[in-house]
Amino acid sequence: TVWTAKELRTGRRTAVKIVQIDGDLDEIKQEISIMRNSQSDFIVKVYSSYVSLDKAHIWISMEVCEAGSVNDLMFVTDQLLTL
């Protein structure tokens, strides 16, 4: 699930993605850390992340992508992602 939110501290509009933790939490945290430290224009900027108290979900605050997800774009353009 993805929501849009306003960061109270900065006033910045963000996307908040809520992900169920099905696997290794440390692996997920490592991936988020890599994304947070990335300077690429092709990788969504991650601002912060929070693990729920019951450790069942992780909330990720990130850059808003106005065009939607990659899946949305592939559906609308009827094209597959190719390398």
C-alpha positions in Angstrom: 0.0 0.0 0.0 1.3 3.5 -0.9 -0.1 6.7 0.6 0.9 10.3 0.0 1.8 12.4 3.1 3.3 15.7 4.2 6.4 15.6 6.3 5.6 17.8 9.3 9.2 18.8 9.9 10.0 19.9 6.3 6.6 20.3 4.7 7.8 18.0 1.9 5.2 15.9 0.1 6.3 12.2 0.3 5.0 8.8 -0.6 4.7 6.4 2.3 4.9 2.7 1.3 3.7 0.1 3.9 5.3 -3.3 3.3 4.6 -6.5 5.1 7.7 -8.1 6.4 7.8 -11.6 5.1 11.5 -12.3 5.1 14.7 -11.2 6.7 14.3 -7.7 8.3 18.1 -7.1 8.1 18.1 -7.7 4.4 15.2 -5.2 3.9 17.0 -2.6 6.0 20.1 -3.1 4.0 18.2 -2.5 0.7 16.6 0.6 2.2 20.0 1.9 3.3 21.4 1.4 -0.2 18.5 3.3 -1.7 18.8 6.1 0.9 22.4 6.6 0.0 22.0 6.4 -3.7 22.6 9.6 -5.8 21.1 8.2 -9.0 18.3 10.0 -10.8 16.9 6.5 -11.7 16.4 5.3 -8.2 13.7 6.6 -5.9 15.0 8.7 -3.0 14.2 7.2 0.4 14.0 9.7 3.2 13.3 7.4 6.2 11.9 4.1 7.3 10.2 2.8 10.4 9.4 -0.8 11.6 6.0 -1.3 13.2 6.0 -2.2 16.9 4.8 -5.7 16.1 7.6 -6.0 13.5 5.1 -7.1 10.9 5.4 -4.0 8.6 7.9 -1.5 7.5 6.9 2.0 6.6 9.1 3.7 4.0 9.0 7.5 3.4 10.2 8.2 -0.1 10.1 10.6 -3.1 6.7 10.8 -4.8 6.7 9.4 -8.3 3.9 11.3 -10.0 3.7 8.8 -12.9 3.1 5.9 -10.6 4.9 2.6 -10.2 6.9 0.8 -12.9 4.0 -1.7 -13.1 1.5 1.2 -13.7 3.7 2.6 -16.5 4.1 -0.8 -18.2 0.4 -1.4 -18.1 -0.5 2.1 -19.5 2.1 1.9 -22.3 1.5 -1.8 -22.9 5.3 -2.4 -22.9 7.5 -4.7 -20.9 10.6 -3.6 -19.0 13.7 -4.7 -21.0 17.3 -4.3 -20.3 
